[in-house]
Amino acid sequence: MPRAVTDLGQVLDDPSIDVVHICTPNQTHVEMASAAMEAGKHVVVEKPVAVDRPGASMLLDVARRTGRHAAVALTYRGYPMVRRARELVHGGHLGRLRLVHGGYLQDWLSDANGYNWRVDPAAGGVSRAFADIGTHWFDTVEYIARARVVAVMADLATLVPVRHRPVRSGAAFSGASGTTEPVSIETEDVATVLVRFEDGARGTLVVSQVSPGHKNDLTIELSGSDRSLAWAQESPEQLWVGARDESALLARSPSGAGPPVGIPSLPAGHPEGWAEALRDVLRPFYAAISAGGPPPDGADATYPTLADGARGVALIEAVVESARIGRWVDVCPIQTPSEPYGSRTFPGGPVG
């Protein structure tokens, strides 16, 4: 029977609970996820998994020491056509990667009445727009391209410097209503990032939470020496592939033909969206727990792990530092006292 408690200790002491999902403000992730793993629970942690490098390093160490399965909710990996794009890149369909570009645009904070705990650095961390959604874009790109970003040149801006904070509000996404108070905003509304990949490819990203009319507009295009491909989250069932003499719009398993893509539960023509993508990211996680084996490490990972979450924290750190000093900054791997993160193979898991 469903029940609710407000004491984390009651959850951790309950032997009937095997998995804890950490969906709280960012600054609580390390403490809660660590406590859950120490109590013998497996965890799913929202990103960013930590607000700083030491926190991410600590989580990696706790997971390794306790032997618990720990996943990160990097939802966009679960879309069937994102997995199809990964297959195409892995199969050499694009040729040598040259350019990656795209954006992640939202409008839920586009006016001064938009307020949420995410805008407060004490709850969300020093970065907001990039940490909240820019990290999703980077993870999806690196997952598709099977290539790391090694350096960034970033510019961050707060375009709504004062917001109206509700005196009483518990909503995660809402405009100000009732009694409010003005507060100065320190976290960024937008981010523009230049990117260098390990194989010499270049890239650009535009992130915004203040672009009217854009609800969850994540777009990615990869251009190689032979072909380009593009995917948009708001039209998730399609993948565009283009060459100099032809282009095609691929659909998910059209007419039931072709190999299965991802882990679809619905036949072609029955759209699968964000909820199904999250389902398919978590399916391998729960299957691994049910199988009773040890947590994956490196190339055998079938779901996004804390190592992938730590990768996001490293990207946030590099972006914030680049914006601060106005120069290119290397993306430095996060290490733990017991094992360097750089020893892991990225990204993990089989193609498909």
N, C-alpha and C positions, 0 to 999 in steps of 0.2 A: 504494500500500500504506500503511495507517495506520502512523504512527510517533509517538513521543513524545520531547520534549526538555524540559529544565528551564532552558534559556538563551533568554531572549527575543531576544537578538541573532541566534541561529540562525534564528528565525522571520522576523525582519525582513530578514535577508540572503537569504532564499530567494526567488528570482524566480518560483517556481511558486505562491506563496501570494499571493492577491489581497486577501483579507479576513481581518481578525483580530477575533475576539470577545473583549472584555475582560470576564471573569467573575470577577475577583479582588476581594479586599477593597477597600472604597471608597477608602481613602487612596492606593491605587496607580493609580486610574483615569486621573488627569490625566497622570501621567508616561508610562504605558504607551500610552494612546491617542494622545498627542502624538507619541511616538516612532514609533508605527506609521504615522501620517499623514505624518510627515516622511520616512519610508522609502518612501512611495508606496503604502501599503496603505489600503484602505477599512476602516472599523471599525464594529462594533456594541458599544456601551458599556452595561453594566448601570447602573441607576439606584441611588442618585444618582450623576450623572456626575462630581461633585466633592464634597468635604467643605466647601467654602467658596466664596464669591463670586469671589475672584480666580482660583481654579482653573477655575471654569465659564467665566469671561471668557476665560481663556487658551485653553481648548479651542475656543471659538467662533472665536477669532482664527486658531488653527492650521488649523482646518477650512476657513476662508474663504481663507487664504493658499495652502494646498496644493491646494485644489480637490478634496478627497477626499469621497466619500460617507460620511456618518457617521450611523448610526441609533442610537436608544435603545430598549431592550427594554421598551417600555410595552405589555405583552402584552394587556391587557384591551380595547384598541381593536380587536383582531382578532376578537372574538366577533361572529358574525353578528347576534345580537339587540341588541348594543350599537350596531352600525351601523344597525340598523332603528330603534332609539330616536332616533338622530341624525337620520335621515330624517324621522321624525315631527315632531320639534321644528323642524327646518328648514322643513318644510311648513306650520307654523303650527297643527298638530293640538292642541297644548296651550294655545294662546293665549299671553298674556303670562306669562312665568315669575315665580312668586311665592315658592316655597319649595323648597329642596333639602335632603334629610336622608338619613342612612344611617350605615353603620359598616363597619369592617373588623376582625373579631375572629379571633384565633388563640389556641391554647393550648400551643404547643410550648415556651414558657418559663414555664409556670404554676407550676412549683415550683422550689426552690432548686438542684435537680440539673441543671436546664437551663442549658447554657452553650454559647457560640458566639463566634466572633470579633466578631460584630455588637454584643455587649454592651460591648466595649472601645472607648472613644472614640478611642484611638490608631489603631485599624484601621477603625472604622466611622464616626467623626465624632461630634459633640456630641449629635446626635439619633439614636435607634435606632428605636423603634416608629413614630414619624411618618415618619422618613426612609425606612424600609424598606417600609412598606405604606400609610401615610397619603398619601404622594405618588401612589401608584397610584390611590387613590380620587379625589383632586383632579383628576388628569389625565383619568380616565374621565368625571367629571362635566363638566369644561370641554369635553371632546371632544363629548359628547352635547349639552350646552346651547349650545355655540358662544358662550360668555360667560366672561369672566374673573372670578376672585375678586380683589377690590381691597383687602380688609382682613380681618384675622383677630383674634380674641380667644381665646387658648389657655391651657389649664392642662395641665401635664405632671406626672406622678408616677411615682416608682420604688417599687413596692409589694413587690418582693423585693430588699431592700437588700444582701443578702449571698448570693453564689452559690458553688457548689463547682466550681472549675475543674479539669479533668483535667490532671495533670502532663504526660501525653503524649496528644494527640488530634489527628487530622487531619480529623475528620468535620465537615461543614458544619452538620448538624442532628443533635444527639445529646444524651442525658442523660449526666451524669457517671458514669463507671465506672472501676474500678481506683483508683489513688492520686489523691487530689484535694487541693486547697488552697483555703481560703476566701478570697474576694476581695470587696472592697466595690464596689458597682455605682453608677455615676454616670448612666448613660443611662436614659431613661424606659421604663417598661413599658406605660403607658397615656397617651393624649392625648384631651382633649375640646376641640373647636374650634367657636367661633361664626364665621360667615362672612357677609360682605357682597359681593354681586356688583355689577358695574359698572352694571347696569340697575335696581338697587334691590332685587332679590330677596335673600332671607335664607337662611341654611342652618345646619345643625349636623352635626357628625361626631364619632363615638366610635371611637377606635382602641385596640385591646388585643392584646397578645401573651400575656396571662395569664388568659384566660377559658376554663375547662375545658369541653370538649365542642365548641368552635368550632375547626374545622380551617383553613378558608380562607374565612371567612364575610364576603364583601364584598357589601354591599347598597346600592342607590341608589334613591331615589324623588324625582321631580321633579313639582311641582304647579304648574300654570298656571291662568290665569283660566277656561279651558274644561274641561281634563282633567288627570289625573295619569297618570304611568306609573312602573312599578317593575321593577327587574331584580335578580336575585340570582345571584352567580357559581356557587353550588353547584347551581343549577337553570338552567343557562345557555341552554337551548333555548326558554325561555318569557319572555314580556314581558307584564306586566299593564298594561292601560289602562282607566281608570275615569272616568266622568262622573257628574253628579248622578242621571241617569235610567237609566244603563246601565254595564256594565263588561264587559270581554272579556279572555280569556287568549290571546294570540297565540303561535303556534308557528312555528318556522322553516320557511318554504315548505311549509305543510300540503298534502298530496296533490299536491305539485308545482305548485300554483297560485300565482299572483302573481309579481311580479318577483323575480329572484335577490337575495338579501341577502348582503352581504359577498362572500367568495370561497370558498363552500363546495365542498369536493371530494366530499363524501358526499351521497347523496340524503336527503330528509327521513325521519326515523325511525331514522337511523344517527347517534347523538349525536356532536357535535363539542364537545370540551372545551378545556382549557388548552393542550395541546400543539398542537392545530389553530389556536387563536387566535394563538399565537406564530408558527406557520407563516405565517399570513395577514398578520401584521404585517411579517414579513421578506420575503415574496414581492415586494412592490413595490420594496423596497430592492435585492434581487438583480436584479430586472428592469431597474431603472434603471442599474445597473452594466453589465449585459450590453448595454444599448442604447448605451452609450458617451457619453452626454450629460453635461453638467455637473450638479453636485448641485442639488437643489431649494432654493428660497429663498422663504419666506413662503407665499403662497396656492397655489403650485404643488407643494407638498410632498405626496407620496403615502404617506409613511411618517413615523414620529416622528423628528425630527431633534435635533441637539444644542441647537437653540434651545428645543425642548420640554423637553429635559433641564435646561437652564439655568433654565427656568421652575420646575421642581421644586426646584432649589437656592434660588431666591428665596423660594419658599413655606416651605421648611425654615427659612431665616433669619428670616422674619417670625414663624413659629410659636414658635421658640425665644426670640426677643426679646420677644414678647408675654407668654410665660410668665414670663420673667425680671422684667419691669417691671409686670406685672399690668394692662396696658391694651391697647386696640386698636392694631394696628400695620398700616400700609399695606404692601402687597406691591409692592416697588420692582423694576422691570425690571433685569436684568443687562445692562450695556453693555460694549462693547469699545472700544479706542482708535480702531478704524477705522470702526465703524458702531454706532449705538445699537440695542440689541435691540428697543426699543419701536417701531422702524420696521417690524417684521415684522407680517404679518397672522396672527392666531391664531383658531382653529386652522387649520392648512393642509389643503389637499387637497380633492378633490371629495367631495360627499356621496354615500354609497352604498358 
